[in-house]
Amino acid sequence: MSQPDGEARHHPAVIAHRNTRATDVQLRIADAITKFAGSMRFVYIHAVGFTLWMLFVESNPWPTLTLVVSLEAIFLSTFVMIGQNRQAAFQQIKADHDFVEQELELKTNTELTRAIHAMTTELHSRLISDGNEQ
């Protein structure tokens, strides 16, 4: 089944998760920071920034640079954990959704199997009774 305007279909849990995250400003900020911190642009900016700092800003940059890098690592690790929590929550939502869908599918299949069995039994009974009358 094709989607309008070439849009990809997404799992209902993905759509619900995105909608929930889109309504919370704090989560949107965390997502933006995590997205930026996980990019090569982030690496390049830091490489250039630290090089300039070490060469031109301070004659002995190590104490201050160590403090800055340590603080940044603390905050970035927090954002990594936020991302992991987000992923875990999404996986749980998806698993719950899939479980409900699978249970519904099982119930439907069971009902269909029972209906087929009942029709087969009825058909068999009619064929046998028709065969006995001849």
Residue, then its C-alpha position, 0 to 999 in steps of 0.5 A: m500500500s503506497q502512502p500519499d506524497g511518498e511518505a513512509r508508514h510508521h509504526p503507531a508507537v513511533i507516531a505516538h512517541r514522536n507526538t509526545r516528545a514534540t509537546d514537551v519543550q524540555l524533551r525537544i531541547a534534550d533531543a536537539i542537544t543530543k542530535f548536535a552532540g552526536s554529530m561530526r560538526f560537534v567534533y570539528i567545533h570542539a577540535v578548532g575551539f580547543t586548539l584556538w584556546m590552547l594556542f591563543v587564549e591562555s598561556n597555561p590552558w590545562p587547568t581551565l581546559t580540564l575543568v571545561v572538558s570535565l563539566e562538558a563530559i558530565f552534561l553530555s553523559t546526562f544527555v546520553m542517559i536521557g537518550q537511553n531512557r527515551q529509547a527504552a521508553f519507546q521500546q516499551i511502548k512499541a512492545d506493548h503495542d505489538f503485544v496488544e496487536q498480536e493478542l488481537e490477531l491470535k483472537t481473530n485467528t482462533e475465531l476464524t479457525r473455530a468458524i472454519h471447523a464448524m463449517t467443515t463439520e456442518l459440511h461433512s455432516r450434510l455430505i454424509s447424510d446426503g450420501n446415506e439418502q442415495 
